[in-house]
Amino acid sequence: MNRQSGIAMHNSAGHLDIRETLDGAEFVALLLDDVSFRVMDASRGTCAMLGYSIELIRECSLFDLAPALNNREFAKLLKPLHHGTAKSVTLRASFVRAGGGRFPALCRIEHVTAADGACAYSLIALPSDAENPGLKLAELMDLVPNMIYARDIYGHYLLANRATAEAHGTTTEQLLRGVFTPTHRPAEEVAAALAADLAVIESGKPRVNNEEVFTDARGRRRVLQAVRLPYRPSGANHPAVLVVTIDITERRDAEHFASMASHDLQEPLSKVQAIGEMLRRTTGGTLDEKSSGYVAAMTDTTRQMQELIRDLLDYSRLNYHGRPAAEVDVSLVVMEVVAAFELRVAETRAQIHIDPLPVVRADAGQMRQLFQNLFSNALKYRREGVAPEIRVTVEKTKDRLIVTVSDNGIGFEPRYAEQIFEAFQRLHNRAEFEGTGLGLTICRRIVERHGGRIRAEGSTGKGARFVMEFPASMVV
């Protein structure tokens, strides 16, 4: 979700990316875990201002970056946000630069909640007047390459950055003079945007990750991902809406290309597999052993390619697609997954134990794929001569919903606990166990899209456990 200076970006499992939206901005922007204050994400401006890599920053807590802050005092400062009695708090902090210098800043902190229920704190740290007295909000906004603007209930622009003006083929001054009529945009497009603005103004609730079409002054049709936030400028008589967008046109084009390419690749592969199966049936066992091996290799390789293409497409869709969050009965989803594995469960004599699971706000399709991948692994990586045993347990704390899927299979060495989530990282060769090496990568992406995190635990010959921690706010 996002607000920057009043606008912060929340990156939770596929939501708007803080680094992409604030790319090039000359200030610190952090997304913090609402319990540990660990850095979940940061803008590229943060890396530039402090001199650290994004990877290193993600390993830090806020107190590593600004050691003068007191953990207890900081938590006390945030209480009004936690209790909902304030929308934001401010404080002064001094961040440590990589070279040993200091970055004194005025910080604005907000408690943000995405449509999928993920909770976090957004922290925007602007240079204090002592270090850069000439830097103003308008100048900061103009550094952002995405449209940022605010409009009131009548459609008047109250603020707009340079990117907004350029997209409309005009100047910021012209936009702010009154009601600007964008003659280059279709009427229905303008009406839809104004209706979305009005919905946020009237409800007083943010609208996160809304997707809309925008025709710019050059006639280019763009696809935008927008976040709308209730906004009331100081001294204003009427409420307004603050809008921050990301241009995702290239993403959509790439996704469309991937979808078309996968379809075009699947068709000849299906024909090759069908020919192989037909050859196997029509020869009626008359082929010698070597020729039969060639046919088997052809059909098996073709099937593996089809699986790989399907998994790659699934992973690609996770980055851009996702149904709006809805109420999902996780118990029902897991039972549907078990039913889909009915034959394999019977063949392996697997025992499955499932705790009562809650109803949550989530993407039902992605929840189904998550448990399908975990159950598939548990049934696949079983010990020779031992019936698989799969358990799904749940624990709810004040801040977290913890769901664990465990099995009694072959397990893995603890040193591989992180590697198994990386794309195409297989601990076993294909001759031992089939698969594309994307199943757990997809699982991690799904969990992260829902504001959670997943970790693997296990040891060789003693099974594996996959522990998923989601925000407690997901539970209905």
Buried (B, 14 or more C-beta within 10 A) or exposed (E): BBBBBBBBBBBBBBBBBBBBBBBEBBBBBBBBBBBEBBBBBBBBBBBBBBBBEBEBBBEBBBBBBBEEBEEEEBEEBBEBBEEEEBEBBEBBBBBBEEEEEEBBBBBBBBBBBBBBBBBBBBBBBBBBEEEBEEBEBEEBBBBBBBBBBBBBBEBBBBBBBBBBBBBBEBEBEBBBEEEBEBEBBEEEBBEBBBEBBBBBBEEEEBBBBBEBBBBBBEEEEBBBBBBBBBBBBEEEEEBBBBBBBBBBBEBBEBBEEBEEEBEEBBEEBEEBBEBBBEBBEEEEEEBEEEEBEEBEEBBBBBBBBBBBBBBBBBBBBBEBEBEEBEEBBBBBBBBBBBEBBEEBBEEBEBEBEBBEBBBBBBBBBBBBBBBBBBBBBBBBBBBEEBEBBBBBBBEEEEBBBBBBBBBBBBBBEEEBBEBBBBBEBBBEEEEEBEBBBBBBBBBBBBBBBBBBBBBBBBEEEEBBBBBBBBBBBBBE
